[in-house]
């Protein structure tokens, strides 16, 4: 059987590796972290609280004969020669899975880089500093930033959040629901400075664009992500925003059997339209990993992949006693409150024309289940 190399030891890499090993291929997985694949969402919640170590977050693995090469990142790749480089070592492949994921984005401003939260080591380092009475400044008001803010308040920290956006979680939720979430955080003692960019980082805080100086014992930056594509340079692939693939996760721009999965893959989803997008939702690595395994298996057998891949993006976020649940792509639509109040438990549909393109529920998880079948089914 074929030799497959999977670059990236996260959830997407794991699911693709399992699918290909299940077909009988020899599979090697290269990962930059020293850990086996683990669940990341608890890093901003339970792990920061000290209740979960990384070993408790490991995913169950279906195969014990996959070759794991952990603790060193891929440094290069030649599709023409079909090799992946890790420093001075070269690993040949018949088929390649690109699963190298994302890393935290840093703002292009001067000063020392703040802490970030992406890995188990990041969570461990922050956990030791988020002690009762410590002050925390969160730069960025997306889901990760808001989850860290909520966790830190529960740990007894004083918390300030600053962001360029006018409301927290503007992109996935919209202004009205974002404003409601801001009010929830303020009711728990979080202070916000929104609508201003960061001009400079300091060891003890930031200076905002309007000259405001914010100080804290701990500063964490949570302003988005950057795809890990540098190791793929020189192969004439479209790396403008992740790795461009077709609908079945086959990488475009090469005849070599290569697929991409997870946060790094930019692919069209006919459930919504034909525009390729990267989607950083928790369920997509599993969905794309399994589909990519099928596609690569077909390519290695000399067959043309078939099918219609229509995954349903989903995410959730737990903050205090609030549980946000979403299906579809709310960021593509305009929010319409259909049940409840913006400030309380509610259901918000996101409309593109007369089509429901996404939905978000606040403490209404069970009431959203039917949307999984309805969104994009027309």
C-alpha positions in Angstrom: 0.0 0.0 0.0 0.9 3.7 -0.3 3.0 5.7 2.2 1.0 8.7 3.4 2.5 11.6 5.4 0.1 13.8 7.5 1.6 17.1 8.5 -0.3 18.3 11.6 -1.2 16.3 14.7 -4.5 18.0 15.5 -8.0 16.7 15.3 -8.1 17.0 11.5 -4.8 15.2 11.0 -5.9 12.5 13.3 -9.2 11.8 11.5 -7.6 11.8 8.1 -4.8 9.5 9.4 -7.4 7.1 10.8 -9.4 7.1 7.5 -6.3 6.3 5.5 -4.9 3.7 7.9 -8.3 2.0 7.8 -7.8 1.7 4.1 -4.5 -0.2 4.7 -2.1 2.6 3.9 1.1 3.2 5.9 0.6 6.5 7.7 3.1 8.8 9.4 1.9 11.9 11.3 4.3 14.8 11.9 3.3 17.3 14.6 5.1 20.4 16.0 3.7 19.8 19.6 5.0 16.9 21.6 1.5 15.8 22.5 -0.8 13.4 20.8 -3.9 15.0 19.4 -6.0 16.7 22.1 -9.2 18.7 22.5 -8.5 22.4 22.4 -11.8 24.1 23.5 -11.3 23.3 27.2 -8.0 25.2 27.2 -9.9 28.5 27.7 -12.1 27.1 30.3 -11.5 23.9 32.4 -7.7 23.9 31.8 -7.3 27.5 32.9 -9.2 26.6 36.0 -6.8 23.8 36.8 -9.2 21.0 36.5 -7.9 19.3 33.3 -4.3 18.3 32.3 -3.5 17.7 28.6 -3.5 13.9 29.1 -7.1 14.1 30.0 -7.8 15.9 26.7 -6.3 13.3 24.4 -8.7 12.0 21.7 -9.3 8.3 21.6 -7.3 6.8 18.7 -8.7 4.0 16.6 -5.3 2.6 15.4 -2.1 1.9 17.4 0.1 1.3 14.3 0.2 4.9 13.0 3.7 6.4 13.1 3.7 9.5 15.3 6.6 11.9 14.8 6.0 14.6 17.4 7.8 17.7 18.8 9.1 19.0 15.5 7.4 21.0 12.8 7.6 20.5 9.0 10.1 23.0 7.6 9.6 22.4 3.9 8.0 20.3 1.2 8.7 19.4 -2.4 5.7 18.2 -4.2 7.8 17.5 -7.3 10.0 15.1 -5.3 7.2 14.0 -2.9 9.1 14.7 0.3 8.4 16.6 3.5 11.3 18.1 5.3 11.7 18.4 9.1 14.9 20.2 9.6 17.6 18.0 8.0 15.3 14.9 7.7 13.3 14.1 4.5 10.2 11.9 4.6 9.0 10.6 1.3 5.3 10.1 0.6 3.0 8.8 -2.1 0.1 10.9 -0.7 0.2 14.0 1.5 -2.4 15.4 4.0 -1.9 19.1 4.9 -3.2 19.5 8.4 -0.8 22.0 9.8 -3.6 24.2 11.1 -3.3 27.8 12.5 -1.3 29.8 15.0 -2.3 32.9 16.9 -2.1 36.2 15.0 0.0 39.0 16.5 -0.9 42.7 15.9 1.8 44.5 13.9 2.7 47.0 16.7 5.8 47.6 18.7 6.6 46.3 22.1 6.9 42.9 23.7 4.5 40.2 22.5 1.8 39.3 25.0 0.8 35.8 26.0 -1.5 33.8 23.7 -3.7 30.8 24.1 -3.4 28.0 21.5 -1.6 25.1 23.1 -1.7 23.1 26.3 1.6 24.8 27.3 0.0 28.2 26.8 -2.9 27.3 29.1 -0.5 25.9 31.7 1.6 29.1 31.7 -1.5 31.3 32.0 -3.1 29.2 34.6 -0.2 29.8 37.0 -0.6 33.6 36.6 -4.4 33.9 36.8 -4.6 33.9 40.6 -7.3 35.7 42.7 -6.7 39.4 42.7 -4.4 39.4 39.6 -5.4 41.8 36.8 -5.8 40.5 33.3 -6.0 42.6 30.1 -7.4 40.7 27.1 -6.6 42.2 23.7 -9.3 40.9 21.4 -13.0 40.3 22.0 -13.7 37.2 19.9 -14.9 33.9 21.3 -11.5 33.0 22.8 -10.9 36.4 24.3 -14.4 36.4 25.9 -14.1 32.9 27.2 -10.7 33.7 28.8 -12.3 36.8 30.3 -15.2 34.8 31.8 -12.9 32.1 33.2 -10.5 34.7 34.7 -13.4 36.5 36.4 -14.5 33.1 37.9 -11.0 32.7 39.2 -11.2 36.0 41.0 -9.1 38.2 38.6 -9.8 41.8 37.6 -10.5 41.7 33.9 -10.3 44.4 31.1 -11.0 43.7 27.5 -10.0 45.9 24.6 -10.7 45.4 20.9 -11.0 47.3 17.7 -14.6 46.1 17.1 -17.5 48.0 18.5 -19.0 44.9 20.3 -17.6 41.6 21.5 -17.9 38.7 19.0 -19.1 41.0 16.3 -18.2 38.7 13.4 -20.0 35.5 14.4 -22.9 37.1 16.4 -23.6 40.6 14.9 -23.9 43.9 16.8 -27.1 43.3 18.7 -26.2 39.9 20.2 -22.6 41.1 20.7 -23.9 44.0 22.7 -26.0 41.7 24.8 -23.0 39.5 25.5 -21.0 42.6 26.5 -23.8 43.4 29.0 -23.5 39.9 30.5 -19.7 40.3 30.9 -20.1 43.8 32.5 -22.7 42.3 34.9 -19.9 40.0 36.0 -17.4 42.8 36.5 -15.5 42.9 33.2 -14.5 46.4 31.9 -14.4 47.0 28.1 -12.5 49.5 25.9 -13.9 49.0 22.4 -13.6 50.7 19.1 -9.9 51.4 19.5 -6.8 49.7 18.1 -3.6 49.0 20.0 -0.7 51.5 19.3 1.9 49.8 21.5 2.4 46.9 23.8 4.2 47.2 27.1 5.3 44.7 29.7 2.4 45.8 31.9 -0.3 46.6 29.3 -1.0 48.6 26.2 -1.3 52.1 24.8 -4.4 52.4 22.6 -4.6 54.4 19.4 -6.4 57.3 21.3 -3.6 57.4 23.8 -5.4 55.6 26.6 -3.0 53.5 28.7 -4.3 50.2 30.1 -2.2 48.3 32.6 -2.4 44.7 34.0 -0.4 42.0 35.6 -1.1 39.7 32.7 -1.7 40.6 29.1 -3.1 38.1 26.6 -3.6 38.6 22.8 -6.5 36.9 21.1 -6.9 38.7 17.8 -7.4 35.8 15.3 -5.2 33.3 13.6 -2.7 32.8 10.8 -2.6 29.6 8.7 0.7 27.6 9.0 1.5 27.5 5.3 5.2 28.6 5.2 6.5 25.1 4.9 4.5 24.8 1.6 6.1 27.8 -0.2 7.7 27.1 -3.5 5.1 24.6 -4.8 2.9 27.0 -6.8 -0.1 26.4 -4.6 -2.7 29.1 -3.8 -1.8 30.0 -0.2 -3.4 33.4 -0.1 -5.6 32.3 2.9 -4.8 28.8 4.0 -4.6 26.1 1.2 -7.1 26.3 -1.6 -8.9 23.0 -2.3 -11.9 21.8 -4.3 -15.1 20.7 -2.6 -13.7 17.2 -1.8 -10.6 18.6 -0.1 -8.2 17.9 -3.0 -5.5 20.6 -3.1 -5.7 22.7 -6.4 -2.6 23.6 -8.4 -0.9 20.2 -8.4 -1.3 16.7 -9.9 0.3 15.1 -6.8 -2.2 13.3 -4.5 -2.5 16.0 -1.8 -5.5 17.0 0.4 -5.9 19.6 3.1 -8.1 19.5 6.2 -9.3 21.5 9.1 -8.6 25.2 9.9 -6.0 25.5 7.1 -8.3 24.3 4.2 -10.1 26.9 2.1 -12.9 25.1 0.3 -16.3 25.7 -1.3 -19.3 24.3 0.5 -22.4 24.0 -1.8 -24.6 24.1 1.3 -24.1 27.9 1.1 -22.5 28.9 -2.2 -19.4 28.2 -4.4 -17.0 30.6 -2.5 -14.0 28.9 -1.0 -13.6 29.8 2.7 -11.6 28.7 5.8 -13.9 27.8 8.6 -12.4 27.5 12.1 -15.3 25.6 13.8 -14.7 22.7 16.1 -16.6 20.1 14.0 -14.9 20.9 10.7 -11.6 19.1 11.3 -13.5 15.8 11.8 -15.7 16.4 8.8 -12.9 17.5 6.5 -10.5 14.9 7.8 -12.9 12.0 7.0 -13.7 13.4 3.6 -10.1 14.1 2.8 -9.2 10.5 3.7 -11.8 9.2 1.2 -10.5 11.6 -1.5 -6.8 10.8 -1.0 -7.6 7.1 -0.9 -9.3 7.4 -4.3 -6.4 9.4 -5.8 -3.9 6.8 -4.5 -5.9 4.1 -6.2 -5.9 6.0 -9.5 -9.6 6.8 -9.2 -11.4 10.1 -9.5 -13.0 11.1 -6.1 -16.7 11.5 -6.2 -19.5 12.8 -4.0 -20.9 16.1 -2.8 -19.4 17.4 0.5 -21.8 19.6 2.4 -20.7 19.9 6.0 -22.7 21.9 8.5 -20.4 24.3 10.5 -21.2 24.4 14.2 -19.7 26.1 17.2 -20.4 26.7 20.8 -19.1 28.9 23.5 -19.7 28.7 27.3 -19.3 31.9 29.3 -20.5 32.1 32.9 -24.0 30.6 32.9 -24.5 31.3 29.2 -24.2 28.7 26.5 -24.0 29.9 22.9 -24.7 27.3 20.2 -24.6 28.0 16.4 -25.2 26.2 13.1 -24.5 27.4 9.6 -22.6 30.6 8.8 -24.1 33.5 10.7 -21.4 35.8 9.6 -22.8 35.7 6.0 -26.3 36.9 7.0 -28.2 39.7 8.8 -29.4 38.8 12.3 -33.2 38.6 13.1 -34.4 37.9 16.6 -37.2 35.3 16.3 -37.7 34.2 19.9 -36.8 35.6 23.3 -35.0 38.9 24.1 -31.6 40.0 23.0 -30.6 40.4 26.6 -31.7 36.9 27.7 -32.3 33.4 26.4 -33.1 33.7 22.7 -32.8 32.4 19.1 -31.4 34.6 16.4 -31.6 33.6 12.7 -29.2 35.1 10.2 -30.7 35.9 6.8 -29.2 36.2 3.4 -32.1 37.5 1.4 -35.0 35.2 2.2 -32.7 32.3 3.2 -31.7 31.3 6.7 -27.9 31.0 6.4 -27.1 30.5 10.1 -28.6 30.5 13.6 -27.4 31.2 17.1 -29.1 30.3 20.3 -28.4 31.6 23.8 -29.3 28.8 26.3 -31.5 27.2 23.7 -29.4 24.3 22.4 -32.3 21.8 22.1 -34.4 24.2 20.2 -31.8 24.6 17.5 -31.5 20.9 16.5 -33.8 21.1 13.5 -31.7 23.8 11.9 -29.0 21.2 11.3 -31.1 19.7 8.6 -32.9 22.8 7.4 -30.0 25.3 6.7 -28.8 25.0 3.2 -31.2 22.1 2.3 -33.0 24.0 -0.4 
